[in-house]
């Protein structure tokens, strides 16, 4: 069972709503090469966003980002999507500047165990996992990332650690339904 908001993004939609969402995804992929799906923060947990179409259009990993305002994450994923479209190869452990204002992001490969939890619409589009996925990780105000030992607990909880298999991930808002 996945995160309830991720599941709602592809299951339980009325057919007309599903058709409109699917059409928008297809139109964006045809026009730009990818679509960014946003899941807004709510009473269940923080927001997240991810791409659909980078693997289809460019043979590149899809991207997922968590814990910031969905509009900020949408812009950040579009910056990285455009880098991909421009021929830049994105990979695990890379640092990228110019994605977020005044700080770098680091890319981390996602464990396939998370795909059904957060990437339901992408799986629906591709009709299968696995597909390559990179988590776009952002730092706290001191430039520390949530994977670092000395980062504060609040920042550590702000994003899941998708490189860790779900069964080994610390319990928290990202694992409530696992």
C-alpha positions in Angstrom: 0.0 0.0 0.0 1.4 3.4 -0.9 1.1 6.9 0.5 -2.6 7.8 0.4 -2.0 11.0 -1.6 0.1 9.2 -4.2 -2.6 6.5 -4.6 -5.2 9.2 -5.0 -3.2 10.6 -7.9 -4.0 7.6 -10.0 -6.7 5.5 -8.2 -10.2 6.4 -7.2 -10.4 9.3 -9.7 -13.6 9.7 -11.6 -13.1 8.6 -15.2 -13.5 12.2 -16.6 -10.9 13.5 -14.1 -8.5 10.7 -14.9 -8.9 11.3 -18.6 -8.2 15.1 -18.1 -5.1 14.3 -16.0 -3.8 11.7 -18.4 -4.4 14.1 -21.3 -2.5 16.9 -19.6 0.4 14.5 -18.8 0.5 13.3 -22.5 0.3 16.9 -23.8 3.1 18.1 -21.6 5.3 15.1 -22.5 4.6 15.7 -26.2 5.3 19.4 -25.9 8.2 19.6 -23.4 9.4 16.0 -22.9 8.1 15.6 -19.4 5.3 16.5 -17.0 5.6 17.5 -13.3 3.0 15.9 -11.0 2.4 17.9 -7.8 0.9 16.5 -4.6 0.2 19.4 -2.2 0.9 19.4 1.5 -2.2 18.4 3.5 -3.1 17.0 6.9 -1.5 13.7 6.0 1.9 15.2 5.3 4.3 17.4 3.4 4.0 18.0 -0.3 6.0 16.3 -3.0 6.4 16.4 -6.8 7.9 14.2 -9.5 8.4 14.0 -13.2 6.8 11.7 -15.7 8.3 11.4 -19.2 12.0 12.0 -18.8 12.7 8.3 -19.2 10.3 8.1 -22.2 11.6 11.2 -24.0 15.3 11.2 -23.1 16.1 7.8 -21.6 16.9 9.7 -18.4 15.9 9.0 -14.8 12.6 10.5 -13.5 13.0 13.0 -10.6 11.2 13.2 -7.3 11.4 16.0 -4.7 9.8 16.3 -1.3 9.0 18.7 1.5 9.1 22.2 -0.1 6.3 24.2 -1.5 4.9 22.3 -4.5 5.4 25.3 -6.8 9.1 25.6 -5.8 9.6 21.9 -6.4 7.8 22.2 -9.7 10.2 24.9 -10.9 13.2 23.0 -9.6 12.2 19.8 -11.4 11.6 21.8 -14.6 15.1 23.3 -14.3 16.6 19.7 -14.1 14.2 18.5 -16.8 15.5 21.2 -19.1 19.1 20.2 -18.2 18.2 16.7 -19.3 16.6 18.0 -22.5 19.8 19.9 -23.2 21.8 16.7 -23.0 23.1 16.8 -19.5 23.2 13.4 -17.9 21.8 13.3 -14.4 23.1 10.7 -11.9 23.5 9.6 -8.4 25.6 11.8 -6.1 25.7 14.8 -8.5 25.4 18.3 -7.1 23.6 20.9 -9.1 23.5 24.6 -8.6 20.9 27.0 -10.1 18.0 24.6 -9.3 17.0 26.3 -6.1 17.7 29.9 -5.2 21.0 30.3 -3.2 21.8 26.6 -2.7 22.8 23.4 -4.5 20.8 20.2 -4.6 22.2 16.6 -4.6 20.7 13.8 -6.6 20.3 10.3 -5.0 19.1 7.1 -6.6 15.8 5.9 -5.2 15.3 2.3 -4.0 12.7 0.6 -6.1 10.7 -0.2 -3.0 9.5 3.4 -2.8 8.1 3.5 -6.4 4.6 2.3 -5.6 4.5 4.5 -2.5 5.1 7.8 -4.2 5.1 7.4 -8.0 1.8 5.8 -8.8 0.9 8.0 -11.8 4.3 7.4 -13.3 3.9 3.7 -13.0 0.5 4.1 -14.6 2.0 6.0 -17.5 4.8 3.6 -18.1 2.7 0.5 -17.2 5.5 -0.9 -15.2 8.1 -0.4 -12.7 11.1 -0.2 -12.4 12.1 2.9 -14.0 15.2 4.9 -12.9 14.4 7.6 -10.3 16.6 10.2 -8.6 15.6 12.0 -5.5 16.4 15.7 -5.6 17.6 16.5 -2.1 17.8 20.1 -0.7 19.8 21.4 2.2 18.8 23.2 5.4 19.8 26.8 6.1 23.3 25.7 7.1 23.7 23.9 3.8 23.5 20.5 5.5 21.6 17.7 3.7 19.2 15.4 5.4 21.5 12.4 4.9 24.3 14.0 7.0 24.8 12.9 10.6 24.9 16.3 12.1 21.7 17.7 10.5 18.8 18.6 12.8 15.9 16.2 13.2 13.4 18.7 11.7 15.3 18.8 8.4 16.0 15.0 8.6 12.2 14.5 8.7 11.5 17.1 5.9 12.3 14.6 3.2 12.3 10.8 2.9 15.6 9.0 2.3 14.6 7.2 -0.8 18.0 5.6 -1.2 17.2 3.6 2.0 14.8 0.6 1.4 11.4 1.3 2.9 11.8 -1.6 5.4 14.9 0.1 6.8 13.7 3.7 6.7 13.1 5.5 10.0 9.5 5.8 11.0 7.9 9.2 10.3 5.5 11.1 8.2 6.8 9.6 5.0 6.2 6.0 6.2 2.8 6.4 7.9 1.1 4.0 5.4 4.0 1.6 4.8 
